[in-house]
Amino acid sequence: MSNQTRLQALSNFLKSRRAAITPASAGLAEGTRRRTPGLRREEVAQLAGVSNTWYTWLEQGRDIKVSPSVLECIAGALRLTKDERNYLFALALENGPGMAAFQQEEASVISPSLQKILQELTTCPTIISDRRCGIVGWNEAAAHVFLDFAQLLPEERNMIRLLFVRKEFQRLAVNWEQFVRGFLSIFRAYYGQYVEDSWYDDFIAEMKAQHPAFHELWEESRVSSAPDVVLEFRHAKAGKMLFHLTSLQVHGSTDLRCSIYTPAKDSNTEAKLKQLMK
């Protein structure tokens, strides 16, 4: 990520988080003549205890000096989550807390123990992905619910790209946008963590140019390292299926993520999945 790109990403993120907070929730008077939703810049500056000029420059993406203590005040004023705070620090401080050193691309290898866990989750569709959301492992249940990833070339197995390219995914999720938002929030968390990897900028530019829906959803600037959501699928063969998505980080030398779709307890999803896999 170039310095200009990093600062622009910081600007977009601050604007989106400011727009998401209502004056009432921040303990401020609504007032009149608000042309845009959310807080004004001067209100964020007031809540954070910084000058309006300084905060304006920060949000405009100017290359100014910032300190961790002041960023903590900004994070508090904007009510950022832990993941959003880490993203803010990663973009604002080139060597900020939580900043992972950029490593050259290396093949992600699934350990035998992780492979065993993957296969044991027989009625839980499970996908293993890397820090670029590339799919590096899946179980039989995932192949039946989503698609047979083995039929794709390795370079085609990127979850973000598949969500926008493959009609199977767009037809599968009843609330496709919610489904996509979850993965984009994870992808943005990686984007902030690996700010020195230019692959992300190239990939995002490509997706924006080819998919207007990606551009719109990406600009929401949502960040989450592990969203926990309930998803409703309309499978072509099994019909309605309800899953709880749990995303787990796999600790080790490679940055892998385990996305587990657990059948909802008060549904017949598990029975449908077993029938589908016969």
Backbone torsions as a table, in degrees:
resi	resn	phi	psi	omega
1	MET	NA	122.3	177.8
2	SER	-70.2	164.9	-178.7
3	ASN	-61.8	-40.1	179.5
4	GLN	-64.9	-41.8	178.7
5	THR	-65.3	-41.4	179.4
6	ARG	-60.8	-45.9	-178.8
7	LEU	-67.7	-34.7	177.5
8	GLN	-68.1	-39.0	176.9
9	ALA	-63.9	-39.1	177.1
10	LEU	-63.3	-43.7	179.4
11	SER	-60.6	-48.1	-179.3
12	ASN	-62.1	-39.6	-178.4
13	PHE	-66.1	-46.5	-179.8
14	LEU	-62.2	-41.2	179.2
15	LYS	-63.1	-42.7	-177.6
16	SER	-67.7	-38.8	179.8
17	ARG	-71.3	-35.9	177.9
18	ARG	-65.1	-39.8	-178.7
19	ALA	-69.2	-19.4	-175.9
20	ALA	-85.8	-7.6	-177.0
21	ILE	-106.5	126.2	177.3
22	THR	-84.0	149.2	177.7
23	PRO	-55.7	-40.6	-178.1
24	ALA	-61.6	-41.8	-179.1
25	SER	-68.0	-22.3	179.0
26	ALA	-94.5	3.4	179.3
27	GLY	78.4	24.7	-179.6
28	LEU	-113.1	156.5	177.9
29	ALA	-71.7	142.2	-180.0
30	GLU	-62.0	-43.6	-179.1
31	GLY	70.6	-166.1	-179.7
32	THR	-130.9	172.2	176.0
33	ARG	60.1	38.1	174.0
34	ARG	-86.7	113.7	-176.6
35	ARG	-86.8	-18.6	-179.1
36	THR	-131.6	154.6	179.0
37	PRO	-71.2	159.5	175.2
38	GLY	86.5	-165.1	-178.2
39	LEU	-83.2	157.0	170.3
40	ARG	-84.6	162.7	179.5
41	ARG	-59.9	-42.1	-177.5
42	GLU	-66.1	-26.5	178.1
43	GLU	-73.5	-38.4	175.5
44	VAL	-63.9	-43.4	178.8
45	ALA	-60.4	-41.9	179.2
46	GLN	-63.0	-46.5	-179.5
47	LEU	-65.2	-33.3	-178.3
48	ALA	-86.5	-12.6	-179.1
49	GLY	73.4	34.4	177.8
50	VAL	-123.5	167.5	-179.3
51	SER	-72.9	149.0	-179.9
52	ASN	-63.3	-38.7	179.8
53	THR	-62.6	-45.6	-178.3
54	TRP	-62.7	-45.8	-179.2
55	TYR	-65.4	-38.5	178.4
56	THR	-59.8	-44.4	178.2
57	TRP	-62.6	-40.4	179.5
58	LEU	-62.6	-45.5	-178.4
59	GLU	-71.0	-26.2	177.6
60	GLN	-77.1	-6.3	178.8
61	GLY	80.3	26.1	176.8
62	ARG	-75.8	151.4	-177.7
63	ASP	-84.1	81.9	-178.2
64	ILE	-114.8	164.3	-179.7
65	LYS	-81.0	131.3	178.1
66	VAL	-128.7	156.0	179.6
67	SER	-122.4	153.6	179.0
68	PRO	-57.0	-38.2	-177.5
69	SER	-65.3	-40.8	178.6
70	VAL	-69.5	-38.1	177.3
71	LEU	-63.0	-34.1	176.2
72	GLU	-61.8	-39.0	178.4
73	CYS	-66.4	-40.5	178.1
74	ILE	-64.5	-43.8	179.6
75	ALA	-61.3	-39.6	178.3
76	GLY	-67.1	-42.3	-179.8
77	ALA	-64.1	-35.1	-178.8
78	LEU	-91.6	0.9	177.8
79	ARG	54.6	48.9	-178.0
80	LEU	-75.5	146.2	172.8
81	THR	-75.2	172.9	178.9
82	LYS	-58.8	-43.8	-179.9
83	ASP	-66.0	-40.7	178.3
84	GLU	-66.6	-38.0	177.4
85	ARG	-62.0	-45.1	179.1
86	ASN	-60.9	-38.4	179.2
87	TYR	-65.6	-43.6	177.7
88	LEU	-58.7	-47.9	-178.8
89	PHE	-64.3	-39.7	-178.9
90	ALA	-62.5	-38.6	-178.3
91	LEU	-80.6	-38.3	-175.4
92	ALA	-79.0	-31.4	-179.6
93	LEU	-117.2	114.0	-177.7
94	GLU	-60.2	-23.4	175.9
95	ASN	-126.1	40.8	-174.6
96	GLY	-73.2	168.1	178.2
97	PRO	-57.3	138.7	178.7
98	GLY	82.1	-0.2	179.8
99	MET	-74.1	118.8	179.7
100	ALA	-85.6	135.3	178.0
101	ALA	-65.7	136.3	-178.9
102	PHE	-68.5	132.3	178.6
103	GLN	-117.1	145.6	177.8
104	GLN	-62.9	147.9	-178.2
105	GLU	-59.4	133.1	175.9
106	GLU	-138.8	153.7	-177.5
107	ALA	-65.6	132.9	178.1
108	SER	-82.8	125.7	-177.5
109	VAL	-115.4	128.8	176.9
110	ILE	-85.8	125.1	-178.9
111	SER	-68.6	156.2	177.8
112	PRO	-56.4	-37.7	-179.6
113	SER	-66.8	-40.2	178.1
114	LEU	-68.5	-37.9	177.3
115	GLN	-62.5	-37.7	178.3
116	LYS	-64.7	-44.4	177.5
117	ILE	-60.9	-42.4	-179.1
118	LEU	-58.9	-44.5	-177.4
119	GLN	-75.1	-28.0	-179.5
120	GLU	-72.9	-21.4	178.5
121	LEU	-81.3	65.1	-170.3
122	THR	-64.5	-35.8	-178.6
123	THR	-108.9	20.4	175.6
124	CYS	-125.4	101.5	176.5
125	PRO	-54.0	125.7	-173.9
126	THR	-134.4	135.8	179.7
127	ILE	-126.3	133.9	174.2
128	ILE	-103.5	127.2	-179.2
129	SER	-130.2	159.9	179.6
130	ASP	-97.3	-171.4	-174.6
131	ARG	-71.4	-8.8	174.9
132	ARG	-104.6	13.1	-176.9
133	CYS	63.9	25.0	173.0
134	GLY	-79.6	133.3	-178.3
135	ILE	-81.2	117.9	-177.7
136	VAL	-113.9	-6.9	178.4
137	GLY	-164.3	152.0	179.3
138	TRP	-161.4	161.6	176.9
139	ASN	-107.7	178.2	-176.0
140	GLU	-62.8	-37.1	179.9
141	ALA	-61.5	-40.8	179.1
142	ALA	-64.7	-37.7	179.4
143	ALA	-65.1	-32.9	180.0
144	HIS	-78.5	-38.1	-177.5
145	VAL	-78.9	-43.3	-177.2
146	PHE	-95.2	-87.3	174.6
147	LEU	-161.3	166.4	-179.7
148	ASP	-80.8	97.2	-176.5
149	PHE	-62.6	-20.3	-179.9
150	ALA	-65.6	-21.3	179.8
151	GLN	-80.5	-7.7	179.9
152	LEU	-99.4	152.0	172.8
153	LEU	-70.0	149.6	-178.8
154	PRO	-51.5	-40.1	-178.6
155	GLU	-71.0	-15.1	178.2
156	GLU	-88.6	-11.2	-174.5
157	ARG	-87.4	57.6	174.2
158	ASN	-109.8	122.3	-172.4
159	MET	-61.7	-39.6	-179.3
160	ILE	-63.8	-46.8	-179.5
161	ARG	-65.0	-41.6	-178.5
162	LEU	-61.8	-35.3	-179.4
163	LEU	-61.2	-29.0	-177.2
164	PHE	-102.0	-21.7	-174.8
165	VAL	-95.0	-42.7	-173.4
166	ARG	-88.7	124.6	-178.7
167	LYS	-64.3	-26.5	-179.3
168	GLU	-58.0	-41.3	-179.1
169	PHE	-71.4	-38.6	-178.4
170	GLN	-68.8	-32.5	177.3
171	ARG	-81.0	-27.4	-173.5
172	LEU	-69.2	-52.5	-174.5
173	ALA	-80.6	123.1	177.4
174	VAL	-61.5	-46.3	174.8
175	ASN	-105.6	79.6	-174.6
176	TRP	-59.6	-39.6	-177.8
177	GLU	-64.4	-39.7	176.8
178	GLN	-63.5	-41.8	178.2
179	PHE	-58.1	-47.2	-178.9
180	VAL	-67.8	-41.7	-179.2
181	ARG	-56.2	-38.6	179.3
182	GLY	-60.8	-45.3	-179.8
183	PHE	-71.8	-36.9	178.6
184	LEU	-67.2	-33.0	178.1
185	SER	-66.9	-36.0	175.1
186	ILE	-67.7	-44.4	-178.6
187	PHE	-61.7	-38.8	179.3
188	ARG	-67.8	-35.2	177.0
189	ALA	-61.3	-42.1	175.9
190	TYR	-65.5	-40.7	-179.1
191	TYR	-56.6	-43.1	178.3
192	GLY	-72.0	-32.5	-177.9
193	GLN	-72.1	-36.1	-177.1
194	TYR	-112.6	58.2	-175.0
195	VAL	-64.1	-19.0	-178.1
196	GLU	-89.8	-3.9	-179.3
197	ASP	-89.5	108.5	-176.8
198	SER	-68.7	-13.9	179.1
199	TRP	-56.3	-39.2	-177.1
200	TYR	-62.5	-44.4	179.8
201	ASP	-62.5	-42.2	180.0
202	ASP	-64.9	-42.8	-178.9
203	PHE	-65.6	-45.5	-179.4
204	ILE	-63.2	-42.6	178.5
205	ALA	-61.6	-41.4	178.6
206	GLU	-63.2	-45.6	-178.6
207	MET	-66.6	-39.3	178.4
208	LYS	-63.3	-40.2	-178.2
209	ALA	-69.1	-33.6	-174.1
210	GLN	-95.1	-23.6	-172.8
211	HIS	-135.7	99.0	179.1
212	PRO	-55.7	-34.3	179.9
213	ALA	-64.4	-35.6	177.0
214	PHE	-63.4	-45.4	-179.9
215	HIS	-55.8	-47.6	-177.5
216	GLU	-63.7	-46.4	-177.7
217	LEU	-71.7	-34.7	179.6
218	TRP	-65.4	-35.7	-177.8
219	GLU	-69.9	-10.5	175.6
220	GLU	-69.2	-19.6	174.0
221	SER	57.8	42.0	176.5
222	ARG	-81.3	142.0	-177.8
223	VAL	-132.8	128.3	174.9
224	SER	-161.3	128.3	179.9
225	SER	-79.3	-20.4	-178.3
226	ALA	-155.2	73.6	178.2
227	PRO	-67.1	139.6	178.9
228	ASP	-117.0	106.0	-173.4
229	VAL	-133.3	162.3	174.1
230	VAL	-104.7	130.4	-176.3
231	LEU	-122.1	139.9	175.4
232	GLU	-108.8	122.4	178.6
233	PHE	-108.1	149.2	171.3
234	ARG	-117.4	88.9	-175.2
235	HIS	-75.5	141.6	-176.6
236	ALA	-59.9	-32.4	-178.3
237	LYS	-105.5	-36.4	-173.8
238	ALA	-95.6	-13.9	-178.9
239	GLY	79.6	-144.8	-175.7
240	LYS	-68.5	130.2	177.9
241	MET	-137.9	136.0	-180.0
242	LEU	-115.7	129.1	-179.4
243	PHE	-131.2	146.9	168.1
244	HIS	-97.1	122.1	178.6
245	LEU	-92.5	121.7	175.6
246	THR	-119.9	126.4	-177.7
247	SER	-110.2	122.8	-176.5
248	LEU	-119.5	139.0	175.9
249	GLN	-86.8	132.4	178.4
250	VAL	-95.4	112.1	-177.7
251	HIS	-75.6	139.5	-179.1
252	GLY	159.6	-166.8	-176.6
253	SER	-74.0	-24.1	177.7
254	THR	-109.9	147.9	-175.2
255	ASP	-89.0	85.2	-178.1
256	LEU	-107.6	153.4	179.8
257	ARG	-130.1	138.5	-179.9
258	CYS	-111.3	113.1	179.9
259	SER	-103.2	113.5	-174.7
260	ILE	-111.1	125.5	177.9
261	TYR	-103.0	102.1	-178.0
262	THR	-92.7	126.0	178.7
263	PRO	-56.3	134.6	179.9
264	ALA	-60.3	138.8	-173.6
265	LYS	-60.6	-48.9	-176.1
266	ASP	-92.7	48.8	178.0
267	SER	-146.1	169.9	177.5
268	ASN	-99.5	23.7	-176.6
269	THR	-61.4	-44.0	-178.4
270	GLU	-62.3	-41.9	179.0
271	ALA	-63.9	-40.3	177.7
272	LYS	-63.6	-39.8	-179.5
273	LEU	-66.0	-41.6	178.3
274	LYS	-62.1	-40.4	178.6
275	GLN	-66.7	-38.2	-180.0
276	LEU	-64.3	-31.8	-175.1
277	MET	-89.2	-4.3	179.4
278	LYS	-68.1	NA	NA
